[in-house]
Amino acid sequence: MTSPYLLSFSTVVPASLDAAFTGVLDAPLETLFTERAGVIPPIKECTGQDGGWDAVGKTRTVVLQDGSSNLETLVEYSRPGSYRYQLSDFTGPMKALVAKVEGQFTFVPEGDATRVTWSWKIHPTNPLARQVLPVVGFFWRRYAAGMWPRYAASLT
């Protein structure tokens, strides 16, 4: 079995725990992820979501600007501390590299603010794909770094 590749990125936002949690869940992904980061294109839209993103088992298809997509499934919802999701059914270039991604957002009070941590556990399709994941990780960090300011601005 090939080991997953782990990524994590945190920021502190001037918002309450509940506001920070709601801000991530309610934000349309296409407003947070608007710029390409190397191999990772911006998000064009999410389709197939029924109602809010607020119950385990809900799904949506994330469509990227290059036409590729993946299925996102909410697997844990622990308001206001964390939520976890899984990305699967990749199309496009990532299909050859990624079997699935286990993603998580965690929210922890930090003074009058909230520390928000976004993490990914990328499961490669095979050992050779695992060798390429540090490159994906480099661009993922740029993707996250671009998202945080848009997320923080949405909270004010």
N, C-alpha and C positions, 0 to 999 in steps of 0.2 A: 504494500500500500504506500502511495506517495504522500508525503506530509504536506499539509496545507501551508500556504504563505499568509502570514499575518501582517495586517496594517492597522494603524491607529493614528488619529489626529484629534487634538482637543483645542477648544477655545473657551474663553470666558465671556459671557454676554451679560449686559446690565439688565437682567430681567429676573423675575421670580421663577422658581422651579416650574410651576404650572404654566406660566407664559412661555418659557423656553420650550417645554414639551409640546405645547399646543402649536407653537410657531413652526416646529419641524413637521409635525403631522399635517397641519392644515396648508402648508405652503405648496403650491403647484410645483412639481419638480422642474418643469420647464422654465420657471422663473429663478430657480436656484442654480441650475446647471446650464448656463447660457454660453459657455466658452469651451472650445476644444482644448484638451490637454494632451498633446501628442496623439497616442493611439486611442484616446477616449473622446468620442464626439459629444457635443452638447445634446441634451434631451429635447426632443421635438414635442412629445406629448405622452400622456398616459391614457390608455384606453381600457375599457372593460371594467372599470371600477364602479361598484354599486354602492352609493352612499359614501359616508366618511371612511377614513382610514383608521378604524377604531375597534376592530374585533378580529380576534385570531381566526385564521382561515380565509380572510378576504384576500382577493387577488386583483392584480392589474397588470397590463402589458406596458412595459416601458419601451417607447419607440425613440430611437436616437436619430439625429440629423442625417446620418449616412444610410438610413433605412434598416439598420439592424435592430434587433429587439431582444428582450428577455422577459420572463414572467417573474413578477415579484409577488411573494406570498407573505402575509403577516403571520409570524409564528409565535410571538409573545407580545402581550400588551400589558405593561405594569405601570399604569399612570400613577404618579408623574416621574417615576424613577428610570424607566427604560422601556424600550421596545426592540424586538428582534424581527428580522425578516430574512427570507431566502430568495436569492435570484437563481433562476434555472432556465432551461430551454433557450439557451443563447443561439442567436443566428448571427451571421456575419463573421468577421475575423476572430472574435472571442470564442466562437464555437470550438475552434481547434485547440484552444488553450485552457478554457475554464469549464469544468463540469458543473460546479455550482459555487455560489458565494453565500456565506452566512454573514449577514450584516447586523449591526447593532448600534443604537444610539443610547447613551446613558446620560443622566442628568443628576448633578450633585451640587447642593448649595455651596457657595464659596463667598462668604461674607454677605453682602447685599446683592450678589450676582449669582450666576449659575455656570458651572463648568459643564460643557457639553462635549462628549467624546463620541466620535464616529469611528467604528472599527469594522474591518472586513477580514474574514477568514476565507481565502480563495482556495478552492479545491481544484487542482489541475486535472486535466484529462489523462495525463500520463507523465512519467518521469522527465521526459524531454521538455514537455510544456512547463514543468516546475522550474526548469532552469531559466526560462524566459520571464517568469513572474516578477523578478526584481525590476525589470524594465517597466512592466505594467504598474508596479508599485510606485516607481518614480513619478509616472504620469498621474497616478491616482492621488498622490500627495499634492501635486499642482492643481488637480481638479478640486480637491477638498479646500485648498488654500484660496481658490477663487470663489468657492461657494460660501465660506464663512462670512465675508463682509455683506453679501446679499441677504443671508439669513439674519444677521444682526440688524441690518437696516429694516427688515420686515417687522422687527419686534418693537420699533419705536412709533 
